[in-house]
Amino acid sequence: MTPAPGRRFCGEHGQHEEENDRKRIPCPLDPNHTVYEDQLQKHLKKCNSREKPKPVYYVQDINAGLKDVTKIPEEQQVPISSLSKEELQDLIRKLKTASNGISSILKDQTLSHQAFKEVLNDPKNGECAFKHLKQQASILGHMEQLHLLGPGRCFVEFGAGRGKLSHWVDTALQDTENVHFLLVERATTRFKVDGKHRKRDSIFERLQVDIQHLCLNKIPILVKEKLSVVGIGKHLCGVATDLALRCLIESFTTQDDGINEEPSAKRLKSDNTQAGSNNFTDKERSGENVSESYNTVAGIVIALCCHHKCDWKHYVGREFFKKVGLGQVEFNFFQRMSSWATCGMQETISEACSSDVECGAQSSDADEHDQAYNRPECNSDSIQGLLTVEERKQIGHLCKLLIDHGRIEYLQQRGYKAVLQYYTDSTVSLENVLLTAVPNPCSVLQSTA
Protein backbone atom coordinates (compact mmCIF):
# COMPACT_ATOMS: atom_id res chain seq x y z
CA MET A 1 0.00 0.00 0.00
CA THR A 2 1.31 3.45 -0.91
CA PRO A 3 1.34 6.26 1.68
CA ALA A 4 -0.80 9.27 0.82
CA PRO A 5 0.95 12.52 -0.15
CA GLY A 6 2.50 14.10 2.93
CA ARG A 7 2.14 10.91 4.98
CA ARG A 8 4.92 8.68 6.27
CA PHE A 9 2.82 5.51 6.65
CA CYS A 10 0.23 3.85 4.47
CA GLY A 11 -3.38 3.71 5.58
CA GLU A 12 -2.97 0.29 7.19
CA HIS A 13 -0.29 1.57 9.55
CA GLY A 14 -1.43 5.19 9.79
CA GLN A 15 -2.05 4.83 13.54
CA HIS A 16 1.72 4.86 14.05
CA GLU A 17 1.98 8.39 12.64
CA GLU A 18 2.02 10.89 15.50
CA GLU A 19 0.65 13.80 13.46
CA ASN A 20 -2.25 11.69 12.17
CA ASP A 21 -5.45 13.01 13.72
CA ARG A 22 -7.50 9.95 12.68
CA LYS A 23 -7.37 6.74 14.69
CA ARG A 24 -7.31 3.28 13.14
CA ILE A 25 -8.73 0.32 15.03
CA PRO A 26 -8.82 -3.44 14.33
CA CYS A 27 -11.86 -4.50 12.34
CA PRO A 28 -14.29 -6.30 14.70
CA LEU A 29 -15.06 -8.83 11.95
CA ASP A 30 -11.42 -9.64 11.21
CA PRO A 31 -8.69 -8.16 13.46
CA ASN A 32 -6.06 -8.96 10.83
CA HIS A 33 -6.84 -5.63 9.18
CA THR A 34 -7.62 -2.16 10.54
CA VAL A 35 -10.06 0.62 9.66
CA TYR A 36 -10.48 4.29 10.50
CA GLU A 37 -12.64 4.53 13.60
CA ASP A 38 -14.82 7.28 12.12
CA GLN A 39 -15.54 5.05 9.08
CA LEU A 40 -16.23 1.83 10.97
CA GLN A 41 -19.96 1.60 10.22
CA LYS A 42 -19.40 2.22 6.52
CA HIS A 43 -16.63 -0.40 6.45
CA LEU A 44 -18.73 -3.07 8.19
CA LYS A 45 -21.27 -2.92 5.38
CA LYS A 46 -18.70 -3.85 2.72
CA CYS A 47 -16.02 -5.75 4.65
CA ASN A 48 -15.10 -9.02 2.91
CA SER A 49 -15.22 -10.77 6.29
CA ARG A 50 -18.88 -9.93 6.88
CA GLU A 51 -21.38 -12.76 7.00
CA LYS A 52 -22.89 -13.02 3.55
CA PRO A 53 -26.43 -14.22 2.83
CA LYS A 54 -26.56 -17.98 2.34
CA PRO A 55 -27.67 -19.17 -1.10
CA VAL A 56 -30.99 -20.99 -1.36
CA TYR A 57 -29.23 -24.34 -1.89
CA TYR A 58 -27.24 -24.00 1.36
CA VAL A 59 -28.58 -26.34 4.05
CA GLN A 60 -26.34 -26.60 7.09
CA ASP A 61 -24.69 -30.05 7.37
CA ILE A 62 -27.24 -31.73 5.10
CA ASN A 63 -24.57 -34.13 3.78
CA ALA A 64 -22.54 -34.41 6.98
CA GLY A 65 -23.74 -37.85 8.05
CA LEU A 66 -23.97 -38.44 11.78
CA LYS A 67 -25.10 -35.56 13.99
CA ASP A 68 -22.91 -36.57 16.90
CA VAL A 69 -19.94 -38.88 16.82
CA THR A 70 -18.36 -40.05 20.04
CA LYS A 71 -14.72 -39.10 19.96
CA ILE A 72 -12.17 -41.87 20.17
CA PRO A 73 -10.61 -41.94 23.67
CA GLU A 74 -7.18 -40.35 23.79
CA GLU A 75 -5.53 -43.62 24.75
CA GLN A 76 -6.77 -45.09 21.45
CA GLN A 77 -5.67 -42.08 19.36
CA VAL A 78 -2.10 -43.24 19.00
CA PRO A 79 0.32 -43.06 16.09
CA ILE A 80 0.75 -46.31 14.18
CA SER A 81 4.46 -46.09 15.02
CA SER A 82 3.65 -46.51 18.73
CA LEU A 83 1.75 -49.78 18.24
CA SER A 84 3.37 -52.95 19.48
CA LYS A 85 4.11 -55.78 17.09
CA GLU A 86 1.12 -57.72 18.43
CA GLU A 87 -1.26 -54.74 18.08
CA LEU A 88 -0.14 -54.09 14.51
CA GLN A 89 -0.50 -57.76 13.59
CA ASP A 90 -3.99 -57.78 15.13
CA LEU A 91 -4.99 -54.76 13.00
CA ILE A 92 -3.68 -56.43 9.84
CA ARG A 93 -5.53 -59.64 10.74
CA LYS A 94 -8.80 -57.68 11.13
CA LEU A 95 -8.16 -55.96 7.81
CA LYS A 96 -7.60 -59.21 5.95
CA THR A 97 -10.59 -60.89 7.61
CA ALA A 98 -12.91 -58.00 6.71
CA SER A 99 -11.55 -57.99 3.15
CA ASN A 100 -12.13 -61.71 2.69
CA GLY A 101 -14.51 -62.20 -0.22
CA ILE A 102 -13.78 -58.80 -1.76
CA SER A 103 -11.91 -59.11 -5.03
CA SER A 104 -8.64 -57.21 -4.68
CA ILE A 105 -8.02 -57.35 -8.44
CA LEU A 106 -9.64 -54.44 -10.26
CA LYS A 107 -10.10 -54.44 -14.02
CA ASP A 108 -7.82 -52.24 -16.08
CA GLN A 109 -10.31 -50.03 -17.93
CA THR A 110 -8.12 -47.34 -19.46
CA LEU A 111 -10.30 -45.64 -22.06
CA SER A 112 -10.18 -42.50 -24.17
CA HIS A 113 -12.53 -40.19 -26.04
CA GLN A 114 -12.58 -38.78 -29.55
CA ALA A 115 -12.60 -35.22 -28.19
CA PHE A 116 -8.99 -35.69 -27.04
CA LYS A 117 -7.60 -37.06 -30.30
CA GLU A 118 -6.04 -33.78 -31.39
CA VAL A 119 -4.63 -32.58 -28.04
CA LEU A 120 -3.16 -35.99 -27.16
CA ASN A 121 -1.15 -35.82 -30.39
CA ASP A 122 -0.08 -32.21 -29.94
CA PRO A 123 3.70 -32.11 -29.32
CA LYS A 124 3.35 -28.65 -27.75
CA ASN A 125 1.89 -30.24 -24.61
CA GLY A 126 4.44 -31.18 -21.97
CA GLU A 127 4.50 -34.31 -19.83
CA CYS A 128 2.46 -32.59 -17.11
CA ALA A 129 -0.33 -31.70 -19.53
CA PHE A 130 -0.32 -35.15 -21.15
CA LYS A 131 -0.84 -36.88 -17.80
CA HIS A 132 -3.86 -34.75 -16.99
CA LEU A 133 -5.28 -35.14 -20.49
CA LYS A 134 -4.94 -38.95 -20.35
CA GLN A 135 -6.88 -39.04 -17.09
CA GLN A 136 -9.59 -36.70 -18.35
CA ALA A 137 -9.85 -38.66 -21.60
CA SER A 138 -10.35 -41.93 -19.73
CA ILE A 139 -12.98 -40.40 -17.45
CA LEU A 140 -14.93 -39.17 -20.49
CA GLY A 141 -14.46 -42.58 -22.12
CA HIS A 142 -16.18 -44.18 -19.13
CA MET A 143 -18.97 -41.60 -19.24
CA GLU A 144 -19.51 -42.37 -22.92
CA GLN A 145 -19.49 -46.13 -22.24
CA LEU A 146 -22.21 -45.62 -19.62
CA HIS A 147 -24.23 -43.43 -22.03
CA LEU A 148 -24.03 -40.45 -19.68
CA LEU A 149 -23.01 -37.96 -22.39
CA GLY A 150 -26.28 -36.71 -23.82
CA PRO A 151 -28.91 -33.96 -23.86
CA GLY A 152 -31.10 -33.02 -20.91
CA ARG A 153 -28.28 -33.50 -18.39
CA CYS A 154 -26.85 -31.36 -15.64
CA PHE A 155 -23.22 -32.27 -14.94
CA VAL A 156 -22.25 -31.49 -11.36
CA GLU A 157 -18.47 -31.39 -10.97
CA PHE A 158 -17.47 -31.71 -7.34
CA GLY A 159 -14.16 -30.17 -6.30
CA ALA A 160 -14.14 -28.46 -9.68
CA GLY A 161 -11.06 -26.29 -9.23
CA ARG A 162 -10.46 -24.59 -12.57
CA GLY A 163 -13.28 -26.59 -14.18
CA LYS A 164 -11.15 -28.49 -16.70
CA LEU A 165 -13.20 -31.72 -16.48
CA SER A 166 -16.43 -29.87 -17.21
CA HIS A 167 -14.64 -28.07 -20.03
CA TRP A 168 -13.86 -31.37 -21.73
CA VAL A 169 -17.36 -32.75 -21.16
CA ASP A 170 -18.74 -29.65 -22.87
CA THR A 171 -16.23 -30.06 -25.71
CA ALA A 172 -17.27 -33.69 -26.16
CA LEU A 173 -20.96 -32.76 -26.27
CA GLN A 174 -20.35 -30.02 -28.88
CA ASP A 175 -23.76 -28.81 -30.09
CA THR A 176 -25.87 -30.99 -27.78
CA GLU A 177 -28.90 -29.04 -26.54
CA ASN A 178 -30.14 -28.48 -23.01
CA VAL A 179 -26.88 -29.19 -21.18
CA HIS A 180 -25.94 -27.46 -17.94
CA PHE A 181 -22.86 -27.50 -15.74
CA LEU A 182 -22.63 -26.82 -12.01
CA LEU A 183 -19.06 -26.42 -10.75
CA VAL A 184 -18.92 -26.97 -6.99
CA GLU A 185 -15.84 -25.53 -5.29
CA ARG A 186 -15.67 -24.07 -1.79
CA ALA A 187 -12.54 -22.00 -2.47
CA THR A 188 -12.10 -19.09 -4.83
CA THR A 189 -10.19 -20.29 -7.87
CA ARG A 190 -7.81 -18.52 -10.23
CA PHE A 191 -7.26 -19.33 -13.91
CA LYS A 192 -10.82 -20.65 -14.33
CA VAL A 193 -11.76 -21.92 -17.78
CA ASP A 194 -15.46 -21.06 -17.39
CA GLY A 195 -15.14 -17.85 -19.42
CA LYS A 196 -14.43 -19.83 -22.58
CA HIS A 197 -17.99 -21.12 -22.57
CA ARG A 198 -19.96 -17.91 -22.06
CA LYS A 199 -20.74 -17.64 -25.76
CA ARG A 200 -21.82 -21.26 -26.01
CA ASP A 201 -25.31 -22.64 -25.47
CA SER A 202 -24.14 -24.65 -22.49
CA ILE A 203 -24.77 -22.96 -19.17
CA PHE A 204 -21.90 -22.91 -16.66
CA GLU A 205 -22.60 -21.90 -13.07
CA ARG A 206 -20.20 -21.92 -10.14
CA LEU A 207 -21.42 -22.80 -6.67
CA GLN A 208 -18.96 -21.58 -4.04
CA VAL A 209 -20.10 -23.82 -1.23
CA ASP A 210 -18.78 -26.71 0.82
CA ILE A 211 -20.25 -30.00 -0.45
CA GLN A 212 -21.26 -30.70 3.15
CA HIS A 213 -23.95 -28.00 2.91
CA LEU A 214 -25.10 -28.42 -0.71
CA CYS A 215 -28.71 -29.47 -1.31
CA LEU A 216 -29.19 -30.30 -4.99
CA ASN A 217 -32.97 -30.22 -4.99
CA LYS A 218 -32.90 -26.55 -4.00
CA ILE A 219 -30.73 -25.40 -6.92
CA PRO A 220 -33.03 -23.24 -9.11
CA ILE A 221 -31.87 -24.65 -12.47
CA LEU A 222 -32.55 -28.23 -11.34
CA VAL A 223 -35.94 -27.30 -9.91
CA LYS A 224 -36.94 -25.41 -13.06
CA GLU A 225 -35.55 -27.64 -15.82
CA LYS A 226 -36.12 -31.08 -14.20
CA LEU A 227 -32.76 -32.26 -15.54
CA SER A 228 -31.19 -35.60 -14.71
CA VAL A 229 -27.94 -35.18 -12.80
CA VAL A 230 -24.54 -36.72 -13.54
CA GLY A 231 -22.03 -36.36 -10.68
CA ILE A 232 -18.39 -36.17 -11.76
CA GLY A 233 -15.04 -35.48 -10.13
CA LYS A 234 -11.33 -35.89 -10.78
CA HIS A 235 -9.26 -36.73 -7.70
CA LEU A 236 -12.02 -35.86 -5.25
CA CYS A 237 -10.08 -35.91 -2.01
CA GLY A 238 -10.98 -38.26 0.85
CA VAL A 239 -13.98 -37.04 2.79
CA ALA A 240 -15.19 -34.94 -0.16
CA THR A 241 -16.07 -38.17 -2.00
CA ASP A 242 -18.35 -39.30 0.84
CA LEU A 243 -19.98 -35.87 1.04
CA ALA A 244 -20.54 -35.87 -2.73
CA LEU A 245 -22.06 -39.37 -2.74
CA ARG A 246 -24.46 -38.45 0.04
CA CYS A 247 -25.26 -35.17 -1.73
CA LEU A 248 -26.15 -37.00 -4.94
CA ILE A 249 -27.99 -39.96 -3.45
CA GLU A 250 -29.91 -38.27 -0.65
CA SER A 251 -30.56 -34.70 -1.84
CA PHE A 252 -33.66 -35.81 -3.74
CA THR A 253 -34.98 -38.07 -1.00
CA THR A 254 -33.96 -36.49 2.33
CA GLN A 255 -36.34 -34.00 3.91
CA ASP A 256 -35.03 -30.93 5.74
CA ASP A 257 -36.32 -32.21 9.06
CA GLY A 258 -34.43 -35.44 8.59
CA ILE A 259 -30.98 -33.97 8.06
CA ASN A 260 -28.11 -36.21 9.16
CA GLU A 261 -30.34 -39.21 9.68
CA GLU A 262 -29.28 -42.33 7.79
CA PRO A 263 -32.05 -43.27 5.31
CA SER A 264 -33.07 -46.88 5.16
CA ALA A 265 -31.51 -48.86 2.35
CA LYS A 266 -33.68 -49.75 -0.61
CA ARG A 267 -34.39 -53.45 -0.97
CA LEU A 268 -32.99 -54.95 -4.15
CA LYS A 269 -34.38 -57.91 -6.06
CA SER A 270 -30.89 -59.36 -6.19
CA ASP A 271 -27.79 -58.83 -4.10
CA ASN A 272 -25.51 -60.38 -6.70
CA THR A 273 -24.00 -57.08 -7.85
CA GLN A 274 -20.32 -57.04 -7.03
CA ALA A 275 -17.80 -54.21 -6.92
CA GLY A 276 -15.77 -55.84 -9.66
CA SER A 277 -18.66 -56.51 -12.02
CA ASN A 278 -19.03 -54.30 -15.06
CA ASN A 279 -21.56 -56.38 -17.03
CA PHE A 280 -24.11 -53.60 -17.63
CA THR A 281 -26.54 -54.00 -20.49
CA ASP A 282 -27.02 -51.11 -22.90
CA LYS A 283 -30.46 -50.39 -21.43
CA GLU A 284 -29.01 -50.32 -17.91
CA ARG A 285 -26.22 -48.00 -18.98
CA SER A 286 -28.54 -45.60 -20.75
CA GLY A 287 -31.09 -45.66 -17.95
CA GLU A 288 -33.95 -46.88 -20.17
CA ASN A 289 -37.01 -48.27 -18.38
CA VAL A 290 -36.01 -46.30 -15.28
CA SER A 291 -38.64 -44.08 -13.76
CA GLU A 292 -37.38 -40.48 -13.73
CA SER A 293 -39.66 -39.65 -10.84
CA TYR A 294 -37.87 -42.25 -8.76
CA ASN A 295 -34.30 -41.16 -9.37
CA THR A 296 -32.96 -38.01 -11.01
CA VAL A 297 -29.30 -39.05 -10.72
CA ALA A 298 -28.40 -40.68 -14.03
CA GLY A 299 -24.87 -41.62 -13.04
CA ILE A 300 -21.75 -41.04 -10.95
CA VAL A 301 -18.16 -41.00 -12.24
CA ILE A 302 -15.54 -40.04 -9.64
CA ALA A 303 -11.77 -40.56 -9.65
CA LEU A 304 -10.93 -41.36 -6.02
CA CYS A 305 -8.08 -39.84 -4.05
CA CYS A 306 -6.39 -39.50 -0.66
CA HIS A 307 -8.18 -42.01 1.56
CA HIS A 308 -6.08 -40.86 4.52
CA LYS A 309 -8.28 -37.74 4.51
CA CYS A 310 -11.48 -39.72 5.15
CA ASP A 311 -13.53 -39.15 8.31
CA TRP A 312 -15.75 -41.63 10.16
CA LYS A 313 -18.42 -38.99 10.79
CA HIS A 314 -18.92 -38.39 7.06
CA TYR A 315 -18.05 -41.86 5.72
CA VAL A 316 -20.98 -43.44 3.83
CA GLY A 317 -19.81 -47.03 4.41
CA ARG A 318 -20.22 -47.21 8.18
CA GLU A 319 -22.90 -49.91 7.94
CA PHE A 320 -20.54 -52.10 5.92
CA PHE A 321 -17.77 -51.66 8.49
CA LYS A 322 -20.15 -52.62 11.29
CA LYS A 323 -21.35 -55.64 9.32
CA VAL A 324 -17.79 -57.02 9.11
CA GLY A 325 -17.13 -56.39 12.80
CA LEU A 326 -15.22 -53.12 12.51
CA GLY A 327 -15.84 -49.70 13.98
CA GLN A 328 -14.53 -46.19 14.35
CA VAL A 329 -11.24 -47.21 15.98
CA GLU A 330 -10.30 -49.61 13.17
CA PHE A 331 -11.43 -47.09 10.53
CA ASN A 332 -9.20 -44.47 12.12
CA PHE A 333 -6.18 -46.76 11.73
CA PHE A 334 -7.08 -48.06 8.26
CA GLN A 335 -7.60 -44.60 6.75
CA ARG A 336 -4.10 -43.64 7.94
CA MET A 337 -2.57 -46.93 6.81
CA SER A 338 -4.07 -46.36 3.36
CA SER A 339 -1.28 -43.86 2.71
CA TRP A 340 1.15 -46.81 2.64
CA ALA A 341 -0.15 -47.57 -0.85
CA THR A 342 1.51 -44.46 -2.25
CA CYS A 343 4.59 -44.07 -0.08
CA GLY A 344 7.90 -45.79 0.47
CA MET A 345 8.76 -44.93 -3.13
CA GLN A 346 10.15 -41.40 -2.98
CA GLU A 347 10.90 -41.08 -6.70
CA THR A 348 7.44 -42.26 -7.65
CA ILE A 349 5.82 -39.89 -5.16
CA SER A 350 7.83 -36.98 -6.49
CA GLU A 351 6.73 -37.89 -10.00
CA ALA A 352 3.11 -38.07 -8.88
CA CYS A 353 3.38 -34.67 -7.24
CA SER A 354 4.79 -33.08 -10.38
CA SER A 355 2.17 -34.80 -12.52
CA ASP A 356 -0.63 -33.38 -10.41
CA VAL A 357 0.35 -29.73 -10.85
CA GLU A 358 -1.95 -28.12 -13.37
CA CYS A 359 0.06 -26.16 -15.94
CA GLY A 360 -0.36 -22.52 -14.95
CA ALA A 361 -1.83 -23.17 -11.51
CA GLN A 362 -1.09 -25.30 -8.47
CA SER A 363 -3.48 -28.19 -8.02
CA SER A 364 -4.39 -29.41 -4.55
CA ASP A 365 -3.72 -32.98 -5.70
CA ALA A 366 0.02 -32.42 -5.54
CA ASP A 367 -0.25 -31.15 -1.98
CA GLU A 368 -2.28 -34.17 -0.93
CA HIS A 369 0.20 -36.67 -2.40
CA ASP A 370 3.05 -34.77 -0.83
CA GLN A 371 1.33 -34.81 2.55
CA ALA A 372 0.75 -38.53 2.21
CA TYR A 373 4.44 -39.16 1.71
CA ASN A 374 5.46 -36.94 4.62
CA ARG A 375 3.03 -38.50 7.09
CA PRO A 376 4.68 -40.49 9.92
CA GLU A 377 2.78 -43.58 8.76
CA CYS A 378 4.81 -43.50 5.54
CA ASN A 379 8.18 -43.65 7.24
CA SER A 380 9.69 -47.12 7.19
CA ASP A 381 11.27 -46.47 10.60
CA SER A 382 7.88 -45.66 12.11
CA ILE A 383 6.80 -49.30 12.18
CA GLN A 384 10.13 -50.56 13.45
CA GLY A 385 10.96 -52.58 10.36
CA LEU A 386 8.13 -55.04 10.98
CA LEU A 387 6.97 -54.84 7.37
CA THR A 388 8.80 -54.53 4.08
CA VAL A 389 8.05 -51.70 1.66
CA GLU A 390 6.12 -54.09 -0.58
CA GLU A 391 4.08 -55.45 2.36
CA ARG A 392 3.16 -51.91 3.45
CA LYS A 393 2.16 -51.08 -0.11
CA GLN A 394 -0.12 -54.14 -0.30
CA ILE A 395 -1.71 -53.35 3.07
CA GLY A 396 -2.25 -49.73 2.00
CA HIS A 397 -4.04 -50.86 -1.16
CA LEU A 398 -6.17 -53.24 0.92
CA CYS A 399 -7.15 -50.37 3.24
CA LYS A 400 -8.17 -48.27 0.24
CA LEU A 401 -10.14 -51.17 -1.22
CA LEU A 402 -11.98 -51.78 2.06
CA ILE A 403 -12.95 -48.11 2.40
CA ASP A 404 -14.06 -47.98 -1.24
CA HIS A 405 -16.05 -51.21 -0.93
CA GLY A 406 -18.05 -49.58 1.85
CA ARG A 407 -18.94 -46.85 -0.66
CA ILE A 408 -19.88 -49.48 -3.24
CA GLU A 409 -22.25 -51.22 -0.80
CA TYR A 410 -23.77 -47.87 0.15
CA LEU A 411 -24.60 -47.26 -3.51
CA GLN A 412 -25.83 -50.82 -4.10
CA GLN A 413 -28.21 -50.63 -1.14
CA ARG A 414 -29.69 -47.47 -2.60
CA GLY A 415 -30.43 -48.97 -5.98
CA TYR A 416 -27.24 -48.45 -8.00
CA LYS A 417 -24.88 -50.69 -9.89
CA ALA A 418 -21.49 -49.51 -8.71
CA VAL A 419 -18.03 -50.49 -9.98
CA LEU A 420 -14.40 -49.85 -9.10
CA GLN A 421 -11.77 -50.04 -11.82
CA TYR A 422 -8.37 -48.71 -12.81
CA TYR A 423 -8.97 -45.88 -15.26
CA THR A 424 -5.34 -44.98 -15.93
CA ASP A 425 -1.87 -46.41 -15.42
CA SER A 426 -0.09 -45.88 -12.11
CA THR A 427 2.74 -44.13 -13.98
CA VAL A 428 0.21 -41.46 -14.94
CA SER A 429 -1.25 -41.13 -11.45
CA LEU A 430 -0.81 -43.18 -8.29
CA GLU A 431 -4.45 -42.43 -7.48
CA ASN A 432 -5.80 -44.34 -10.47
CA VAL A 433 -9.09 -45.88 -9.26
CA LEU A 434 -12.41 -44.73 -10.71
CA LEU A 435 -15.82 -45.24 -9.09
CA THR A 436 -18.76 -45.41 -11.49
CA ALA A 437 -22.42 -45.98 -10.71
CA VAL A 438 -25.69 -46.03 -12.65
CA PRO A 439 -29.23 -46.76 -11.43
CA ASN A 440 -30.16 -50.43 -11.17
CA PRO A 441 -33.39 -50.80 -13.21
CA CYS A 442 -34.53 -53.88 -11.27
CA SER A 443 -34.47 -52.14 -7.89
CA VAL A 444 -36.05 -49.00 -9.37
CA LEU A 445 -38.98 -50.86 -10.84
CA GLN A 446 -39.50 -52.81 -7.62
CA SER A 447 -39.53 -49.59 -5.54
CA THR A 448 -42.01 -47.86 -7.86
CA ALA A 449 -44.29 -50.89 -8.25
Summary of the structure (lengths in Angstrom):
residues: 449
radius of gyration: 24.4
end to end distance: 68.0
largest distance: 82.2
contacts: 1382
relative contact order: 0.15
helix: 43%
strand: 13%
